[in-house]
C-alpha cells in the first residue's frame, strides 16, 4: 500500500482513524485533559493540573470492552458525515468545555460543547471521562509507589469510590497493578490490604 493515499482512497473507511477528546476548565484541579487514540485503542493522555506548568503525558491502552462501547457511540453519531451541533441551549461552561474530534484520511471534524442532550454524545463523553480518571489514577499510584508511599491509602480510597459509582473505564485492567501493589512492601500495610479487597470486588 502506498504511503500517501490518493484523495479517493482517503475517504474510504479503510484509512486509519484517529479519535480525540479534550476537556478544559482552568479552575479545576485537573484543568486540561487531551486523550488521543487510534481504532485499536492505542494512544496517549496528556493532562495538566492547577498550579503546575508542565503537562504530564502518558501512553494509553483502551481496554477492549471500553473500546467496543466507544466505537459504538462514534458510529451512532456518524460523526464525519454529520454537522450536528451537540451544544444544548443551556450553558454549563463553568463545568468545563469538551471537544471531540475524529480524523480519517483527508476528513477531519471537531465538535465543541459544554452540555448536550444528544444521548450518544453524552455517553461518549462519559466513557472518555472514565478513561481519563482511570489513567490519571494509575499515574498517581505509580508516582506514590516511587516517591510518596504514604499517599497510597488515600489513592486506594479514590479507586474504591470510582469503582462504586462506575467511574472507571475498565476495572479489570487494574487487576495486575492491584496484585502488584498488594505485595509491595514499600507501601503501607493498610493500602496493601485495601488493594486485596479491591481485587475481590472487581473479580466478583
RODO-2510 file (C-alpha; in nm, 4 decimals, decimal comma):
residues 204
     n   res          X          Y          Z
     1     x     0,0000     0,0000     0,0000
     2     x     0,1414     0,3393    -0,0915
     3     x     0,2350     0,5698     0,1970
     4     x     0,0330     0,8618     0,0620
     5     x    -0,3236     0,7563    -0,0160
     6     x    -0,4939     0,9301    -0,3053
     7     x    -0,7834     1,1587    -0,2047
     8     x    -1,0300     0,8995    -0,3291
     9     x    -0,8595     0,6322    -0,1181
    10     x    -0,8502     0,8529     0,1914
    11     x    -1,2232     0,8874     0,2149
    12     x    -1,2925     0,5148     0,2389
    13     x    -1,3376     0,3547     0,5778
    14     x    -1,0139     0,1574     0,5380
    15     x    -0,7998     0,4646     0,6116
    16     x    -0,6560     0,4789     0,9658
    17     x    -0,8661     0,6763     1,2066
    18     x    -0,7673     0,8993     1,4988
    19     x    -1,0033     0,9985     1,7786
    20     x    -0,9521     1,2841     2,0233
    21     x    -1,1244     1,4045     2,3372
    22     x    -1,0325     1,7286     2,5094
    23     x    -1,1574     1,8755     2,8361
    24     x    -1,0798     2,2287     2,9598
    25     x    -1,1762     2,4101     3,2809
    26     x    -0,8924     2,6387     3,4031
    27     x    -1,0250     2,6421     3,7628
    28     x    -1,0476     2,2634     3,8090
    29     x    -0,7685     2,0699     3,9833
    30     x    -0,7151     1,8737     3,6604
    31     x    -0,7681     2,1715     3,4324
    32     x    -0,6873     2,0282     3,0903
    33     x    -0,7059     1,6741     2,9512
    34     x    -0,6362     1,5523     2,5971
    35     x    -0,6951     1,1883     2,5028
    36     x    -0,5903     1,0552     2,1630
    37     x    -0,6255     0,7013     2,0343
    38     x    -0,6462     0,5023     1,7137
    39     x    -0,9017     0,2439     1,6068
    40     x    -0,7180    -0,0279     1,8027
    41     x    -0,7219     0,1691     2,1269
    42     x    -0,3526     0,2653     2,1307
    43     x    -0,2906     0,6248     2,2238
    44     x    -0,1863     0,8729     2,4885
    45     x    -0,3255     1,1011     2,7545
    46     x    -0,1900     1,4470     2,8317
    47     x    -0,3147     1,6330     3,1386
    48     x    -0,2363     1,9482     3,3330
    49     x    -0,3043     2,0237     3,6956
    50     x    -0,3723     2,3534     3,8664
    51     x    -0,0533     2,5433     3,9582
    52     x     0,1660     2,3048     3,7590
    53     x     0,3349     2,4383     3,4475
    54     x     0,4370     2,1143     3,2803
    55     x     0,1720     1,8859     3,1263
    56     x     0,2054     1,5146     3,2048
    57     x     0,1973     1,2744     2,9108
    58     x     0,1390     0,9006     2,9481
    59     x     0,0774     0,6251     2,6967
    60     x    -0,2753     0,4852     2,6966
    61     x    -0,4282     0,1486     2,6110
    62     x    -0,8064     0,1480     2,5885
    63     x    -0,9365    -0,1879     2,7159
    64     x    -1,1230    -0,3978     2,4582
    65     x    -1,4615    -0,3686     2,6327
    66     x    -1,4313     0,0100     2,6657
    67     x    -1,3152     0,0425     2,3041
    68     x    -1,6208    -0,1509     2,1854
    69     x    -1,8504     0,0924     2,3692
    70     x    -1,6578     0,3999     2,2490
    71     x    -1,6538     0,2816     1,8852
    72     x    -2,0269     0,2115     1,9065
    73     x    -2,1038     0,5678     2,0160
    74     x    -1,8797     0,7169     1,7447
    75     x    -2,0590     0,5017     1,4837
    76     x    -2,4002     0,6023     1,6168
    77     x    -2,3042     0,9709     1,5846
    78     x    -2,1968     0,9161     1,2188
    79     x    -1,9534     1,1870     1,3207
    80     x    -1,7655     1,2615     0,9981
    81     x    -2,0854     1,2612     0,7915
    82     x    -2,2733     1,4844     1,0346
    83     x    -2,2871     1,8564     1,1033
    84     x    -2,4910     1,8202     1,4213
    85     x    -2,4385     2,0847     1,6861
    86     x    -2,4334     1,8919     2,0146
    87     x    -2,4464     2,2023     2,2374
    88     x    -2,7659     2,2212     2,4419
    89     x    -2,9453     2,5544     2,4867
    90     x    -2,8231     2,5632     2,8496
    91     x    -2,4699     2,6909     2,9118
    92     x    -2,2727     2,4921     3,1675
    93     x    -1,9273     2,6193     3,0732
    94     x    -1,8412     2,6509     3,4452
    95     x    -1,8318     2,2689     3,4446
    96     x    -1,5811     2,2650     3,1590
    97     x    -1,5782     2,2578     2,7807
    98     x    -1,5455     1,9345     2,5825
    99     x    -1,4150     1,8838     2,2319
   100     x    -1,4490     1,5560     2,0459
   101     x    -1,2652     1,5033     1,7194
   102     x    -1,2199     1,2410     1,4526
   103     x    -0,9736     1,2323     1,1672
   104     x    -0,9650     0,9818     0,8804
   105     x    -0,7606     1,0341     0,5686
   106     x    -0,8426     1,3827     0,4381
   107     x    -1,1522     1,4152     0,6526
   108     x    -1,1481     1,5837     0,9911
   109     x    -1,4101     1,7219     1,2263
   110     x    -1,4089     1,8650     1,5788
   111     x    -1,7229     1,9445     1,7802
   112     x    -1,7227     2,1598     2,0933
   113     x    -1,9880     2,1776     2,3656
   114     x    -2,0241     2,2143     2,7417
   115     x    -2,3617     2,0425     2,7779
   116     x    -2,5541     1,8159     2,5437
   117     x    -2,8899     1,6410     2,5156
   118     x    -2,7582     1,4086     2,2430
   119     x    -2,7604     1,0661     2,4061
   120     x    -2,4686     0,9210     2,2099
   121     x    -2,2504     1,2302     2,2518
   122     x    -2,3210     1,2248     2,6253
   123     x    -2,2369     0,8542     2,6572
   124     x    -1,9182     0,9067     2,4554
   125     x    -1,8100     1,1929     2,6851
   126     x    -1,8806     0,9759     2,9908
   127     x    -1,6651     0,6948     2,8502
   128     x    -1,3774     0,9362     2,7909
   129     x    -1,4198     1,0854     3,1383
   130     x    -1,3905     0,7375     3,2913
   131     x    -1,0916     0,6617     3,0704
   132     x    -0,9166     0,9817     3,1825
   133     x    -0,9980     0,9266     3,5521
   134     x    -0,8612     0,5724     3,5382
   135     x    -0,5428     0,6739     3,3516
   136     x    -0,4728     0,9635     3,5919
   137     x    -0,5331     0,7364     3,8929
   138     x    -0,2858     0,4788     3,7559
   139     x    -0,0311     0,7567     3,7075
   140     x    -0,0841     0,8819     4,0652
   141     x    -0,0462     0,5308     4,2075
   142     x     0,2816     0,4774     4,0178
   143     x     0,4060     0,8120     4,1463
   144     x     0,3064     0,7284     4,5046
   145     x     0,4882     0,3938     4,4905
   146     x     0,8071     0,5622     4,3734
   147     x     0,8088     0,8823     4,5777
   148     x     0,5214     0,9111     4,8264
   149     x     0,4147     0,5682     4,9576
   150     x     0,2111     0,7342     5,2349
   151     x    -0,0299     0,8627     4,9669
   152     x    -0,1180     0,5050     4,8670
   153     x    -0,4011     0,4511     5,1229
   154     x    -0,5779     0,7668     5,0034
   155     x    -0,5434     0,6556     4,6402
   156     x    -0,6989     0,3170     4,7250
   157     x    -0,9952     0,5097     4,8689
   158     x    -1,0201     0,7124     4,5473
   159     x    -1,0192     0,3898     4,3446
   160     x    -1,2895     0,2342     4,5614
   161     x    -1,5050     0,5455     4,5306
   162     x    -1,4699     0,5456     4,1490
   163     x    -1,5401     0,1714     4,1389
   164     x    -1,8604     0,2103     4,3429
   165     x    -2,0009     0,4785     4,1163
   166     x    -1,8992     0,3058     3,7913
   167     x    -1,6387     0,5775     3,7323
   168     x    -1,3636     0,3560     3,5880
   169     x    -1,3217     0,2700     3,2208
   170     x    -1,2364    -0,0959     3,2810
   171     x    -1,1664    -0,2061     3,6418
   172     x    -1,0340    -0,5462     3,5239
   173     x    -0,7497    -0,3596     3,3544
   174     x    -0,6343    -0,2559     3,7041
   175     x    -0,6033    -0,6111     3,8421
   176     x    -0,2319    -0,6602     3,7563
   177     x    -0,1498    -0,3251     3,9196
   178     x    -0,3518    -0,4091     4,2328
   179     x    -0,1910    -0,7543     4,2641
   180     x     0,1484    -0,5911     4,2342
   181     x     0,0541    -0,3286     4,4909
   182     x    -0,0761    -0,5857     4,7404
   183     x     0,2752    -0,7336     4,7726
   184     x     0,4749    -0,4092     4,7586
   185     x     0,6392    -0,3683     5,0991
   186     x     0,7231    -0,0024     5,0323
   187     x     0,3514     0,0705     5,0534
   188     x     0,1720     0,0919     5,3924
   189     x     0,0012    -0,2314     5,5002
   190     x    -0,3397    -0,0585     5,5059
   191     x    -0,3055     0,0152     5,1312
   192     x    -0,1887    -0,3408     5,0531
   193     x    -0,4885    -0,4854     5,2350
   194     x    -0,7195    -0,2403     5,0606
   195     x    -0,5734    -0,3486     4,7241
   196     x    -0,6635    -0,7113     4,8102
   197     x    -1,0214    -0,6095     4,8936
   198     x    -1,0496    -0,4167     4,5662
   199     x    -0,9265    -0,7217     4,3716
   200     x    -1,2110    -0,9265     4,5258
   201     x    -1,4670    -0,6549     4,4428
   202     x    -1,3515    -0,6351     4,0807
   203     x    -1,3428    -1,0129     4,0347
   204     x    -1,6987    -1,0572     4,1697
***
